[in-house]
Amino acid sequence: MRRQKTVGISVLWILVAITSPVWAQNQYIGYVYPAGGQQGSTFSIRLGGQGLTYPSGLVVTGDGVSVRLLDYYRVMNNQEMDLLHQQLNELKKPETTLSEAMVAKWAYYEFPAPIGPPELIAAQKAAIANAAVLPPQELAKQNLIRRLQSIFAEDERFPAVRSQCELIFAEVTIAPDAKPGRREIRVVTKRGISNALPFYVGQVPEVARKPMKTCQQPVLGREHLAQRHRPPEEEEVRIPIPCTMNGQVGPGEINRYRFQAKKGQRLVISVLARELIPYVPDGVPGWFQAVIRLYDANGREMAYCDDYRFHPDPVLYWEVPEDGEYVLTIYDALFRGRESFVYRITIGELPYLTSIFPLGGRVGQEVKIEMDGWNLAGATIAPPPAEAGPGVHLIAAQVGPVFSNYVPFALDSLPECLETEPNDQPDKAQKVPLPIIVNGRIDRPGDWDLFELDGKAGQTIVAEVYARRLASPVDSFLKVTGPDGKILALNDDHFDAGSGLNTHHADSYLMVKLPADGKYLVHLGETTKHGGKEYAYRLRLSPPQPDFELRVIPSRLNIRGNSSAALTVFAIRKDGFDGPISLRFKDLPPGFESSGATLGPKQEVGNLGIKTTLAEMDQPVNLTVLGVAKVGDQEIVRRAVPAEDRMQAFLWRHLLPAETLPALVFNPGYQPPATRVRPPIRDEDRPKELPRTTTRSSVEWYLRQIENLFQEWFLTEEFTNRHIADVEARLIK
């Protein structure tokens, strides 16, 4: 007997340190809030990150969603903050006036739209409307004061996470017919494009809590000082049903939502939290572990949920017992929190799929899909379109105009069959030919499904389970026994580097060479001793099908003008495939060229170079990387999936997939053009006598700070000239 070895690509992580320079991407976003919105709505969002200097726009995948950049708050140094503080105090004086240019800039400045509960939004809109009746001179002055005050309010000198301190404000418009579900959003700057984060298009009305400012770094023993202190009216929000609630959880916080419900309502409460920020590098378990509780009006707990099967995000189904008010709460299981602990909760009598069967089908053949779940009366579900090729596709049930959650559905080119019971004993094993994909279920706790094969001496067979990777709760176990009943191979968990969101690789895989002619049995069981309708699987039984998948890192290409760069490509080899793989870009746009690359036999990681003759680009273009290999006389072509290398909980690394691979050519020396011309310094602005205490290098540094703030329209001409004259007068000659 031998235990089947798990084939991983741990060697890839060793090679992380020697991969291409394009891996050092400076543009990063750590969260977006809110992380979605309703069809047919326009709303404001904020994103926190770093390296976002000189933002030029945002992009969202798919059709029907447009984003407009509103503002950007960079992290300012102490000298700059002091200058802004002085300018703010001066603006508050009645005699302070603004130049015509400043009035033109600030009288009609468009601040980010308010985010928060409806009553807060109404109050903010009323205040803005009242301010609009002021004379242009006074309105401009008040707007500049407001923006400076906002910068001070958002500033945090000792942040919990420094990589989330720069803020982008934008306005999102979602078309009424935009397809609901998951998208991805990125920030585009003059020096590169950021990583992608999930962004959702919803179907029901939404509310968003007031956004959280950058959290303070906690100090050991004084953690309570870093907690956010909210007024009581912000702790609980009243909502209608159906509704999607957007919020952020701070350290030690519990968010509450009060709603009215009627007896007999079948409510589905689903949470997106880990799904929005899949991996947190500096905390266990490596994501926001959301917990929801449901109470009646008297504070009695009615329901509780901290996950859904193997998914960390909770999903709760609840039938309302009596008419009345109820309170839903959400918090982190470890009472952690910060601005990136973002969530979306959807509540309502909405369709929700808990399982489908089968989990896949054969390309080009019709398949009838059974579905189970909540609020599915009158629901329909369709397989992927006829032109869909092999791979995993997302499908959803539909009740009228409303779509359920999306679930994966696999297509393959091999013949398929259904598992038939009883087949849990050797003498009742289901006979199957090779090759075949068996669609089956673990029908009950302790159930084993056995399949009989006719084998030949020296023949190699592969048995592979697809269940957890297709959202099934099955934690499989495989073993192969020979004609004499002895175990030839067995496997519990098989690491799949291409399964970027899974942290428990519960699907089994083994490849075994048969020692003699005869009958062989493949045993499939469930290690947790659970079973039922939702415990579905797909079992591939076949000779080895040498193949590969590709991941390309990072999921964006920022390349200097008239220069070259390289992407890192990982090969995930399957069924013993060890041949060379040719790498190339597909249909490169004008201005780009690449000679391609080759991963040699058994090589798992390499670089793919690209160069450009462009000086810079205004908008990114999406690229595609292909891998080509030969297996016998057959040519295999595979598209590389863009991915980001993400750390989970201080240690584990994952290849987190993205939808697109955008490329942007940038000018590393870019500086925004001057938008203001400072008037000459008047003699009366120059100080008469000052001690000369400042060196030339210090003077130049101070002058740059002042000039930058002046060009960003934070300082008036008079204020700027006085401070420049003061600094110059202190120069040591």
Disulfide bonds with the S-S distance in Angstrom:
none
